[in-house]
Amino acid sequence: PKIFPNQVAYNTTIHAWANSKDYKAPEKAEALLEEMHNLYKAGNLSLRPNDVTFSNVLNTWAKSGDPRAPERTEALLQRMQELHESGYPDIQPERVSFTCVMDAWGRSGRRGAAERAEAILEKMLELHERGNYKNVQPQVRSFNAVLNAYGRSKDRNSAERAEALLTRMQQLHDAGYPNVKPDVISFTSVIQAWSNSVISGAASRAESLFYRMLKLHETGVPNMEPTVITFSVAVNAWANSGEYESGIKADEILQIMDDLHAAGKLKARRNNIVTNSAIRAWTRSNHPNAANRALELVSDMEQRFKAGEKEMKPNSFTFSWVLAALGNSNEPGAATRTETYIWEQLSRNEVQPDGFWYSRPLKALAKSDEADATERIENLLHDMEERYKAGNSALSPVVFHYQYLLEAIANSSEPNKAARSFEALEKLSRRGIRNHRLLNWFLRACSYTRQISENDKVEAFELATKAMDNLKEYGNSADPETYRLYIIVCKNVLHSRKDAKAAAQKAYEKCCRESQWNGSVERVWRQLNSDSNKIK
């Protein structure tokens, strides 16, 4: 006998696609839905799609990560509603259908995605109020899908809208809506929204919600116990703020977490993620004690890890932020302290370093007044390159790592720094490392020549002109700063090089042709002409 697939067979196959990790799963699932519906319309009544069919396809799209997922899920939801109203009683959008669409928008990370998710929630409420749809009354999961979208959003008003929705949840619950009372996920999502906000005072708003939630938990309100994620986003709010007191505030939250866990009032225990956020808060605070406190926190992590708290093991992010705290310090010897710390951690060989490790001491040395900063930067770059060659793919040096070498040369008091900088620029060029930022630091070395001999100024002019005449070889492109610096180099040798004015004019005209002109370029161009007229 012939065996033909029925509704159950199609639904089972679509469900299998939903659970697969195949990137084509959403399209495959929707294609089966289309095939099933077409066969039903052609007379095969055993293949009538139902709620299960659509729910599986919606779920496949929603969790796929496909950039088309929000529009596809919303279109399927609209189609379900149209089919239901045209005579398909077993195809009716339900709570889970709407939630899939809201999840898809929330995961997209697009601008305006959270507002779209909230519009879907409003539609749920409207259909529920109309009374001709069953099982569409929103529950806390529905609201949390929208709050999660606001928590991920970078839109300026996301945090305010998230908090307003949190308030509305409580109001609806008080008005008789069951199962919409805010829970730990609701509060955590709104705290995250404030953590990501750029609005002034965002960290304080996040902290206020955190303590409000904590009080609800301590007074016995169910489903309000903060999780590790809750503590992490609360600390992150202060870390992201960069406020002077952010490190102190982060420490207070860590202490609360430790105290509640020790007293048996909190299941969550501090881990390296929360502590890393606290280190970052200190690093970005510009507090005079930031470097020392960062070192204390990583020392505490190491002690706890040795005592058996596996989740407290310091990782690459830990040391990256400690190095940043050391490098950002305004204390005397900060560059040396940062450099010493990275060599110590590299020698311990316990955590695999990444490029950010090296950028911290490189930056500190480049901006320092250490006499041998250039050589020490070269040593760090060499070590980084050797480790990359040995197989650490996270240590592929990029332009800004080499930029620190040229910056150190430009900032140095070496009399021959133009030649020294050009030598470094040529080496990088031969290796295919070219960028206008590198070129600009070389030109700064050439332009900072007020205290050196006329011969050195002329050499700087000749090297700078060679680089500008071979722009593709040394910088790939130029920006307004490139032309501004070169005109300064030309101005420095007007007394000794008759071709300097012509070279500057050539650069100025090219700058204008390439739409790189700005006020800074114009100012130095006028200064050069004024000096030239005085010489005449």
Secondary structure, 3 states (H helix, E strand, C coil): CCCCCCHHHHHHHHHHHHHCCCCCHHHHHHHHHHHHHHHHHCCCHHHCCCHHHHHHHHHHHHCCCCCCHHHHHHHHHHHHHHHHHCCCCCCCCCHHHHHHHHHHHHHHCCCCHHHHHHHHHHHHHHHHHHCCCCCCCCCHHHHHHHHHHHHHCCCCCHHHHHHHHHHHHHHHHHCCCCCCCCCHHHHHHHHHHHHCCCCCCHHHHHHHHHHHHHHHHHCCCCCCCCCHHHHHHHHHHHHHHCCCCHHHHHHHHHHHHHHHHHCCCCCCCCCHHHHHHHHHHHHHHCCCCHHHHHHHHHHHHHHHHHCCCHHHCCCHHHHHHHHHHHHHCCCCCHHHHHHHHHHHHHHHCCCCCCHHHHHHHHHHHHCCCCCCHHHHHHHHHHHHHHHHHCCCHHHCCCHHHHHHHHHHHHHCCCCCHHHHHHHHHHHHHHCCCCCHHHHHHHHHHHHCCCCCCHHHHHHHHHHHHHHHHCHHHHCCCCCHHHHHHHHHHHHCCCCCCCCHHHHHHHHHHHHHHCCCCCHHHHHHHHHHHHHHHHHC
